[in-house]
């Protein structure tokens, strides 16, 4: 049963339980709601929660436990001879899952019958070719053990889905009967429902923390797998980025330093554009602009934050690039720029994108400076410009620095503008008119295409992601520390 249909069935059971539970409570009270401990709706919600919540908890538990059981069972079928040098069992299992998904696709599209898909004597060379013809990513010819494991994986996965669906529906029905049994006038339905809602709100609040933990753990585990195949010292010290998908990384130079340099260089150019413009805009809006101008200008400025990054990438490629090339290229006489894609192209486009981040945060921070400080400055004979320079900006400086650091972390994580505006060359150069690339752009390129996921050249994306995560986390922590210190001073 498809996952969506299972969720809809559980919700239908819960909705039916709400209606029936409310009616049974009224029937138990003789049709007079005054004889009930709680409002009739609480009895209906009690039945609905008891039908839906345990069923969804069982569904989540099954989604976690089922893959673990299937992977453990199927991995025991993989012989040690199938694990080649530079690989491990986890990477072979990834190939098994991709083969199983590909076979499912062939069966669903009618390109292969179910009997052929389950036959362990099926020609694995023929299946490999069928998967490639169907557009499924297959990195190499599927061997007989991998094919047998993929077939077993499909069978267990299908059976697991049936068992999971039946178990979830049974739990939902049992919860429905449990809630209906409690629908009488002496049951304190309101107390139970309110405690249940509180527990659900606490669980929802913990999702962000658990999601962050899951992201970090997935990065850590795959990064460890990469460093088992490629030396960590070379990754952090080599000055060359030259992946080659041959020999399992033996001929590849995967140094992160050129990518980090491109990331910081483009981000610095973007901040040089965004910070002055954004800060000047914030000062004007908060100190000089009248109410009508502010009501019009600030929303118009913040529209820049809602433009998709692909639009900024096209703007960089089709407008900024040719414009800069006409001035700094061979046609302009300077000869500094050889192509439309360059650090300046991506940096200026990214800086325009970051203007509302800097201006909005800085505007809020400047407005938070107490008016008494301005009045004291005016009372001493200072002009408005002197008050802004010597009183307002120094008082707002910690918050402004925090806003700049938050914008910097946003710039470091940008991908689309870099891909379209800066090119894909990993180089260490001080020339801002040369093409460069960033960590995020290489993460995308290393995980797309028909690359061998068992190779260091594909797993390096997780090491790059972990490096970028640590850098942006440090920037965000530093920015939040400054902003918090500022707020403690003026709240």
C-alpha positions as CSV (number, residue, x, y, z in Angstrom):
1,X,0.0,0.0,0.0
2,X,1.4,3.4,-0.9
3,X,2.5,5.6,2.0
4,X,0.0,8.4,1.2
5,X,-2.9,6.0,1.1
6,X,-1.9,4.6,4.4
7,X,-1.8,8.1,6.0
8,X,-5.2,8.9,4.5
9,X,-6.7,5.7,5.9
10,X,-5.4,6.6,9.4
11,X,-6.8,10.1,9.1
12,X,-10.2,8.8,8.0
13,X,-10.3,6.4,11.0
14,X,-9.4,9.3,13.3
15,X,-12.1,11.6,11.7
16,X,-14.7,8.9,12.0
17,X,-13.7,8.4,15.7
18,X,-14.1,12.1,16.4
19,X,-17.7,12.0,15.1
20,X,-18.6,8.7,16.8
21,X,-16.9,9.6,20.1
22,X,-18.7,12.9,20.3
23,X,-22.0,11.2,19.6
24,X,-21.4,8.4,22.2
25,X,-20.5,11.0,24.9
26,X,-23.8,12.8,24.3
27,X,-25.7,9.5,24.3
28,X,-24.1,8.6,27.6
29,X,-25.2,11.9,29.1
30,X,-28.7,11.4,27.9
31,X,-28.4,14.1,25.3
32,X,-27.7,16.8,27.8
33,X,-24.1,18.2,27.6
34,X,-24.4,19.6,31.1
35,X,-24.0,16.1,32.5
36,X,-20.6,15.6,30.8
37,X,-17.3,16.5,32.5
38,X,-16.0,18.1,29.3
39,X,-17.5,19.5,26.2
40,X,-18.6,16.9,23.7
41,X,-15.9,18.0,21.2
42,X,-13.2,16.9,23.8
43,X,-14.6,13.3,23.7
44,X,-14.4,13.3,20.0
45,X,-10.8,14.7,20.0
46,X,-9.9,12.0,22.6
47,X,-11.0,9.3,20.2
48,X,-9.3,10.9,17.2
49,X,-6.0,11.3,19.0
50,X,-6.0,7.7,20.4
51,X,-6.7,6.4,16.8
52,X,-4.2,8.6,15.0
53,X,-1.2,9.2,17.3
54,X,-0.4,5.5,18.2
55,X,-0.8,4.6,14.6
56,X,1.6,7.3,13.4
57,X,4.1,6.3,16.1
58,X,4.0,2.7,14.9
59,X,4.4,3.9,11.3
60,X,7.5,6.0,12.2
61,X,9.0,3.1,14.2
62,X,8.4,0.7,11.3
63,X,10.0,3.2,8.9
64,X,13.1,3.2,11.1
65,X,13.3,-0.5,12.0
66,X,12.3,-2.1,8.8
67,X,15.3,-0.9,6.7
68,X,17.6,-2.0,9.5
69,X,16.2,-5.5,9.5
70,X,16.2,-5.7,5.7
71,X,19.7,-4.4,5.3
72,X,21.1,-6.7,7.9
73,X,19.4,-9.7,6.3
74,X,20.4,-8.8,2.8
75,X,24.0,-7.8,3.7
76,X,24.6,-11.3,5.1
77,X,24.1,-12.6,1.5
78,X,27.1,-10.5,0.2
79,X,30.2,-12.7,0.0
80,X,33.5,-11.1,1.1
81,X,34.9,-11.5,-2.4
82,X,32.3,-9.0,-3.7
83,X,33.9,-6.2,-1.6
84,X,36.7,-4.9,-3.8
85,X,39.7,-2.9,-2.8
86,X,38.8,0.7,-1.8
87,X,35.2,-0.3,-1.1
88,X,33.3,-1.7,1.8
89,X,30.0,-3.4,2.7
90,X,28.1,-0.2,3.0
91,X,29.0,0.9,-0.6
92,X,28.1,-2.5,-2.0
93,X,24.7,-2.3,-0.2
94,X,24.2,1.1,-1.8
95,X,24.7,-0.6,-5.2
96,X,22.2,-3.3,-4.1
97,X,19.5,-0.7,-3.2
98,X,20.0,1.1,-6.5
99,X,19.7,-2.1,-8.4
100,X,16.5,-3.0,-6.5
101,X,15.0,0.4,-7.2
102,X,15.9,0.1,-10.9
103,X,14.3,-3.3,-11.1
104,X,11.2,-1.9,-9.5
105,X,11.2,0.8,-12.1
106,X,11.4,-1.7,-14.9
107,X,8.6,-3.8,-13.5
108,X,6.3,-0.7,-12.9
109,X,6.9,0.5,-16.4
110,X,6.2,-2.9,-17.9
111,X,9.7,-3.4,-19.2
112,X,10.2,-6.5,-17.2
113,X,7.8,-9.1,-15.8
114,X,7.8,-10.0,-12.1
115,X,8.9,-13.6,-12.7
116,X,12.0,-12.4,-14.5
117,X,12.7,-9.8,-11.8
118,X,12.6,-12.5,-9.1
119,X,14.4,-15.3,-11.0
120,X,17.9,-15.7,-9.4
121,X,19.1,-17.3,-12.7
122,X,18.3,-14.1,-14.7
123,X,21.2,-13.0,-16.8
124,X,22.7,-10.1,-14.8
125,X,24.4,-8.7,-17.9
126,X,21.0,-8.4,-19.5
127,X,19.5,-6.7,-16.4
128,X,22.4,-4.2,-16.3
129,X,21.8,-3.2,-19.9
130,X,18.0,-2.9,-19.3
131,X,18.7,-0.6,-16.4
132,X,21.0,1.6,-18.4
133,X,18.6,1.7,-21.3
134,X,15.8,2.8,-18.9
135,X,17.9,5.7,-17.6
136,X,18.6,4.1,-14.2
137,X,22.1,5.0,-12.9
138,X,24.2,1.8,-12.9
139,X,27.9,2.3,-12.3
140,X,29.1,-1.1,-13.4
141,X,27.8,-4.5,-14.5
142,X,25.7,-6.1,-11.8
143,X,27.3,-9.3,-10.5
144,X,25.3,-12.4,-9.6
145,X,25.6,-11.9,-5.8
146,X,24.5,-8.2,-6.1
147,X,21.6,-9.2,-8.3
148,X,20.5,-12.0,-5.9
149,X,20.8,-9.5,-3.0
150,X,18.7,-6.9,-4.9
151,X,16.0,-9.5,-5.6
152,X,15.9,-10.5,-2.0
153,X,15.8,-6.8,-1.0
154,X,12.8,-6.2,-3.3
155,X,10.9,-9.2,-1.8
156,X,11.6,-8.3,1.8
157,X,10.8,-4.6,1.1
158,X,7.4,-5.5,-0.5
159,X,6.5,-7.9,2.3
160,X,7.6,-5.3,4.9
161,X,5.3,-2.7,3.4
162,X,2.3,-5.1,3.6
163,X,3.0,-5.9,7.2
164,X,3.6,-2.3,8.1
165,X,0.3,-1.2,6.5
166,X,-1.7,-4.0,8.3
167,X,-0.1,-3.2,11.6
168,X,-0.7,0.5,11.4
169,X,-4.4,0.1,10.4
170,X,-4.9,-2.5,13.3
171,X,-3.3,-0.1,15.8
172,X,-5.6,2.8,14.5
173,X,-8.7,0.6,14.9
174,X,-7.6,-0.5,18.4
175,X,-7.1,3.1,19.4
176,X,-10.5,3.9,18.0
177,X,-12.2,1.2,20.1
178,X,-10.1,2.3,23.2
179,X,-11.3,5.9,22.8
180,X,-14.9,4.9,22.2
181,X,-14.8,2.9,25.4
182,X,-13.8,6.0,27.3
183,X,-16.6,8.2,25.9
184,X,-18.8,8.4,28.9
185,X,-19.9,11.3,31.2
186,X,-17.4,10.5,34.0
187,X,-14.3,10.5,31.8
188,X,-12.1,13.7,32.0
189,X,-11.6,14.1,28.3
190,X,-10.5,17.7,28.4
191,X,-7.6,17.0,30.7
192,X,-6.4,14.1,28.6
193,X,-6.7,16.0,25.3
194,X,-4.9,19.1,26.7
195,X,-2.0,16.9,28.0
196,X,-1.8,15.1,24.7
197,X,-1.7,18.4,22.7
198,X,1.1,19.6,25.0
199,X,3.1,16.4,24.4
200,X,2.6,16.8,20.6
201,X,3.8,20.5,20.8
202,X,6.9,19.4,22.7
203,X,7.6,16.7,20.1
204,X,7.2,19.2,17.3
205,X,9.6,21.6,19.0
206,X,12.2,18.8,19.2
207,X,12.0,18.0,15.5
208,X,14.4,20.8,14.6
209,X,17.0,19.5,17.1
210,X,16.6,16.0,15.9
211,X,16.8,17.0,12.2
212,X,20.0,18.9,12.8
213,X,21.4,15.9,14.7
214,X,20.4,13.6,11.8
215,X,22.1,15.9,9.2
216,X,25.3,16.1,11.3
217,X,25.4,12.3,11.8
218,X,24.8,11.5,8.1
219,X,27.6,13.9,7.2
220,X,30.0,12.5,9.8
221,X,29.4,8.8,8.8
222,X,29.9,9.5,5.1
223,X,32.9,11.7,5.8
224,X,34.5,8.9,7.8
225,X,33.9,6.5,4.8
226,X,35.6,9.0,2.5
227,X,38.7,9.4,4.8
228,X,39.0,5.6,4.8
229,X,39.5,5.8,1.0
230,X,41.4,9.1,0.7
231,X,44.1,10.6,3.1
232,X,42.7,13.4,5.3
233,X,46.1,15.1,5.1
234,X,46.0,15.4,1.3
235,X,42.4,16.6,1.5
236,X,43.2,19.5,3.8
237,X,46.7,20.4,2.4
238,X,46.7,19.8,-1.4
239,X,46.6,22.9,-3.6
240,X,44.9,21.1,-6.5
241,X,41.4,19.9,-7.2
242,X,41.5,17.4,-10.0
243,X,39.0,14.5,-9.6
244,X,39.4,11.5,-12.0
245,X,36.9,8.6,-11.8
246,X,39.5,5.9,-12.5
247,X,41.4,3.7,-10.2
248,X,39.2,4.5,-7.1
249,X,40.9,7.8,-6.5
250,X,44.4,6.8,-7.2
251,X,44.9,9.4,-9.9
252,X,42.7,12.1,-8.2
253,X,43.9,15.2,-6.4
254,X,41.1,16.2,-4.0
255,X,42.5,19.2,-2.2
256,X,39.9,21.4,-0.6
257,X,42.0,24.6,-0.3
258,X,41.2,25.9,-3.9
259,X,37.5,25.5,-3.2
260,X,37.7,27.2,0.1
261,X,39.6,30.1,-1.5
262,X,37.0,30.5,-4.2
263,X,34.2,30.3,-1.6
264,X,35.7,33.0,0.6
265,X,36.9,35.2,-2.4
266,X,33.4,35.3,-4.0
267,X,31.8,35.8,-0.6
268,X,34.2,38.8,0.2
269,X,33.3,40.4,-3.1
270,X,29.6,39.9,-2.4
271,X,29.9,41.5,1.1
272,X,31.9,44.4,-0.4
273,X,28.8,45.1,-2.5
274,X,26.1,44.2,0.0
275,X,27.4,45.8,3.2
276,X,27.9,49.4,2.1
277,X,24.6,49.5,0.1
278,X,22.6,47.7,2.7
279,X,24.0,49.7,5.6
280,X,23.5,53.0,3.8
281,X,19.9,52.0,3.0
282,X,19.3,51.0,6.6
283,X,20.6,54.4,7.9
284,X,18.5,56.3,5.4
285,X,15.3,54.3,6.1
286,X,15.7,54.5,9.9
287,X,17.0,58.1,10.3
288,X,16.1,60.2,7.3
289,X,13.2,58.7,5.4
290,X,9.7,59.9,6.2
291,X,6.9,57.4,7.0
292,X,5.5,57.4,3.4
293,X,8.9,56.8,1.9
294,X,9.8,54.1,4.4
295,X,6.4,52.4,3.9
296,X,7.2,52.2,0.2
297,X,11.0,51.7,0.1
298,X,11.5,49.0,2.7
299,X,9.0,46.5,1.1
300,X,10.5,47.2,-2.3
301,X,14.0,46.6,-1.0
302,X,13.0,43.4,0.7
303,X,11.5,42.1,-2.6
304,X,15.2,41.3,-3.5
305,X,15.2,38.6,-0.9
306,X,12.3,36.8,-2.5
307,X,13.8,36.5,-6.0
308,X,14.9,32.9,-6.7
309,X,18.7,32.5,-6.9
310,X,18.4,31.0,-10.4
311,X,17.1,34.4,-11.5
312,X,20.2,36.1,-10.0
313,X,22.3,33.4,-11.8
314,X,20.7,34.3,-15.1
315,X,21.2,38.0,-14.4
316,X,24.9,37.4,-13.7
317,X,25.3,35.3,-16.8
318,X,23.3,37.3,-19.3
319,X,23.7,40.9,-18.0
320,X,26.6,41.4,-15.5
321,X,29.0,39.1,-17.3
322,X,28.8,40.8,-20.8
323,X,28.8,44.2,-19.1
324,X,32.0,43.5,-17.2
325,X,33.6,41.8,-20.2
326,X,33.0,44.9,-22.3
327,X,34.8,47.1,-19.7
328,X,37.6,44.8,-18.5
329,X,37.9,42.4,-21.4
330,X,40.0,42.5,-24.5
331,X,37.4,44.6,-26.3
332,X,37.5,47.2,-23.5
333,X,41.3,47.5,-23.8
334,X,42.2,46.4,-20.3
335,X,42.4,42.7,-21.1
336,X,42.0,41.6,-17.5
337,X,38.9,39.4,-18.1
338,X,38.9,36.5,-20.6
339,X,35.3,35.3,-20.2
340,X,31.9,36.2,-18.8
341,X,32.2,33.8,-15.8
342,X,34.4,35.3,-13.1
343,X,34.6,36.0,-9.4
344,X,33.4,39.6,-10.0
345,X,30.4,38.4,-12.0
346,X,29.2,36.0,-9.3
347,X,30.2,38.3,-6.4
348,X,28.3,41.4,-7.6
349,X,25.1,39.3,-8.3
350,X,25.4,37.6,-4.9
351,X,26.0,41.0,-3.3
352,X,22.8,42.4,-4.8
353,X,20.9,39.3,-3.4
354,X,22.4,40.0,0.1
355,X,21.4,43.7,0.2
356,X,18.0,43.0,1.9
357,X,19.6,40.7,4.5
358,X,22.0,43.4,5.6
359,X,19.5,46.3,5.3
360,X,16.6,44.7,7.0
361,X,18.6,43.4,10.0
362,X,20.6,46.6,10.3
363,X,17.4,48.8,10.1
364,X,15.8,46.8,12.9
365,X,18.9,47.1,15.0
366,X,19.3,50.8,14.5
367,X,15.7,51.4,15.4
368,X,16.3,49.4,18.6
369,X,18.8,52.0,19.8
370,X,17.0,54.0,22.6
371,X,15.7,57.4,21.5
372,X,17.1,58.8,24.7
373,X,20.6,58.4,23.3
374,X,19.7,60.5,20.3
375,X,18.0,63.1,22.4
376,X,21.0,63.4,24.6
377,X,23.2,63.9,21.6
378,X,20.9,66.6,20.2
379,X,20.8,68.3,23.6
380,X,24.6,68.6,23.5
381,X,24.4,70.5,20.2
382,X,25.3,67.6,17.8
383,X,23.8,67.6,14.3
384,X,21.8,64.6,13.0
385,X,24.8,63.3,11.0
386,X,27.1,63.7,14.0
387,X,24.5,61.8,16.1
388,X,24.4,59.0,13.6
389,X,28.2,58.7,13.3
390,X,29.1,59.1,17.0
391,X,26.1,57.7,18.9
392,X,23.7,55.6,16.9
393,X,26.2,53.5,14.8
394,X,28.6,52.8,17.7
395,X,25.6,51.7,19.8
396,X,24.3,49.5,17.0
397,X,27.7,48.2,15.9
398,X,27.4,44.7,17.6
399,X,24.1,44.1,16.0
400,X,25.3,45.3,12.6
401,X,28.3,43.0,12.8
402,X,26.0,40.1,13.6
403,X,23.9,41.0,10.5
404,X,27.0,41.1,8.3
405,X,28.1,37.7,9.6
406,X,24.7,36.2,9.0
407,X,24.8,37.5,5.5
408,X,28.3,36.0,5.1
409,X,27.1,32.6,6.1
410,X,24.3,33.0,3.5
411,X,26.9,33.9,0.8
412,X,29.1,30.9,1.7
413,X,26.2,28.5,1.1
414,X,25.1,29.9,-2.2
415,X,25.3,27.5,-5.2
416,X,23.3,28.6,-8.3
417,X,24.8,32.0,-8.7
418,X,28.3,30.6,-8.5
419,X,27.5,27.8,-11.0
420,X,26.1,30.3,-13.6
421,X,28.3,33.3,-12.8
422,X,31.7,32.1,-11.6
423,X,32.3,29.0,-13.6
424,X,33.7,25.7,-12.4
425,X,37.5,26.2,-12.3
426,X,39.1,25.4,-9.0
427,X,42.1,27.7,-8.8
428,X,44.2,29.7,-6.4
429,X,44.4,33.2,-7.8
430,X,44.1,36.8,-6.7
431,X,42.6,38.0,-10.0
432,X,38.9,38.7,-9.4
433,X,38.3,38.6,-13.2
434,X,39.2,34.9,-13.4
435,X,36.7,32.0,-13.2
436,X,36.6,30.1,-9.9
437,X,34.3,27.8,-8.1
438,X,33.1,27.1,-4.5
439,X,32.6,24.2,-2.2
440,X,28.8,24.1,-2.8
441,X,29.2,24.1,-6.5
442,X,31.6,21.1,-6.3
443,X,29.2,19.2,-4.0
444,X,26.6,19.4,-6.7
445,X,28.9,18.4,-9.5
446,X,30.4,15.4,-7.6
447,X,26.9,14.0,-6.8
448,X,25.4,14.3,-10.3
449,X,26.0,12.3,-13.4
450,X,26.9,8.6,-13.8
451,X,29.6,8.7,-11.1
452,X,30.6,5.6,-9.1
453,X,29.1,6.3,-5.7
454,X,31.6,3.9,-4.1
455,X,34.5,6.1,-5.2
456,X,36.3,8.8,-3.3
457,X,35.3,11.3,-6.0
458,X,31.7,10.9,-5.1
459,X,32.1,10.5,-1.3
460,X,34.2,13.7,-1.2
461,X,31.0,15.6,-1.4
462,X,30.2,14.7,2.1
463,X,33.6,15.8,3.3
464,X,33.1,19.1,1.5
465,X,29.7,19.4,3.1
466,X,31.1,18.7,6.6
467,X,33.8,21.3,6.1
468,X,31.2,23.9,4.9
469,X,28.9,23.0,7.8
470,X,31.6,23.6,10.4
471,X,32.5,26.9,8.8
472,X,29.0,28.2,8.6
473,X,28.1,26.9,12.0
474,X,31.1,28.8,13.5
475,X,30.0,32.0,11.7
476,X,26.4,31.6,12.9
477,X,27.4,31.0,16.5
478,X,29.7,34.0,16.4
479,X,27.0,36.2,14.9
480,X,24.3,35.0,17.4
481,X,26.8,35.6,20.3
482,X,27.3,39.2,19.2
483,X,23.5,39.8,18.6
484,X,22.6,38.3,22.0
485,X,25.2,40.4,23.8
486,X,23.7,43.5,22.0
487,X,20.1,42.5,23.0
488,X,21.1,42.0,26.6
489,X,22.5,45.5,26.7
490,X,19.4,47.3,25.3
491,X,16.4,45.2,26.2
